Amino acid sequence: MRRSMVMYQISPGQHIPPEIQQCAVTQQLGMPQIVSTPSKESSPNFLPGLLGVIIGCLIIGAFVIWYNNIFSWWPLWQEAFMLLIGASWLCVGGWILLTSVTYPRLRVFVCPAGLIYVKNKPEIIRWSQIEGLWKDQRTDSKAPSQCSYTIKRTDGAIFVLTNNLSMIESWGHRLEAEVTRRLLSRAIATYRAGTPLYFGDITIKPQGIGIKRQLLPWNEVKEIRVEEAQVSIYRQGEIAEWASLNLSDVPNVGALCGVVDSIKHDIALSQSPQMQAFEAGLPLSFGLLSISKQGIILNENEDAIAWSEIANIGVGEHEVMIRRKGKIWEWHALPIDMVSHVPLLKELIDYLMRERVS
């Protein structure tokens, strides 16, 4: 059963049933900011039900009105069959009408910390509890694009937010962003630990992107795109896509794209002139700070702090700070205005520290 969804902004505490307010407070979700409910106009089962009742009444009415002139000459089994057809139309139409009136109406309350999904009873879906999000995007040149979402909660429960309304996209984008924000960092850490990642039929491996039995090495991966209702992977030097899948078949597509971008960024950084010079044993100078295979020098007059001695290093807004291992209170600092090419320095340090941890 498909129902249109109407979205509207609400002020805190207004137009929200008391039990939903209590639920939001008890579950620490924050007050609902958006309410999405089935539109009253969208009742796909009402017209078929009404049509069934009308057809049933016409058949039975015709049988009664013209019984003496027509149907009295029929064999008994044909009369019974005629009445059965009319009664069937009447019963099916009546059942559809009753169902369309009594069927629980879906309501979704979008809160700062998650969703309250209400059909028969309130279901809490925290952003942090969503382990799978599928988006079904449908485009038609004669109509606005339509999208629906399927959510898988960590306990395995499935929730469908479906319909042809574009209005769901207004908060659907937020749903995608919240899920991606929480899953992406976890996915990148999992990949860097050497564990494959699975996004439906797409597998992210240290060797490359795999789809079923095909594998595209990372040095041949150009990009991954979400185009209308397709997820497409492109090979370097080719215009046509190397592989394409339906968007609705790929879970957590935002996290997938983020992981691929992160991997390609790391590969590009590892092949940069700076990293090639570093691997060749040459020191990299960033103002009064230098990086080499031996360690980090914070100014020209100090000895290098060996990589094996560094517990943590951070490039902040005002200074670069290093903490030595086993010495909680021993920090070394250099003002940021004495450092050049700060964004590149931060990228290189993050990459080198990550490589040493892995």
Secondary structure, DSSP 8 states (H G I E B T S, - for coil): ----EEEEE--TTSS--HHHHHHHHHTT--S--EEEEE-SS--TTHHHHHHHHHHHHHHHHHHHHTTTTTGGGS-HHHHHHHHHHHHHHHHHHHHHHHHHHHS---EEEEETTEEEEESSSEEEEEGGGEEEEEEEEEEETTEEEEEEEEEEETTS-EEEE--S-TTHHHHHHHHHHHHHHHHHHHHHHHHHTT--EEETTEEEETTEEEETTEEEEGGGEEEEEEETTEEEEEETT-SSEEEEEEGGGSTTHHHHHHHHHHHHHHHHHHTSHHHHHHHTT--EEETTEEE-SSEEESSTTS--EEGGGEEEEEE-SSEEEEEETT-TT-EEEEEGGG-SSHHHHHHHHHHHHHHHH-
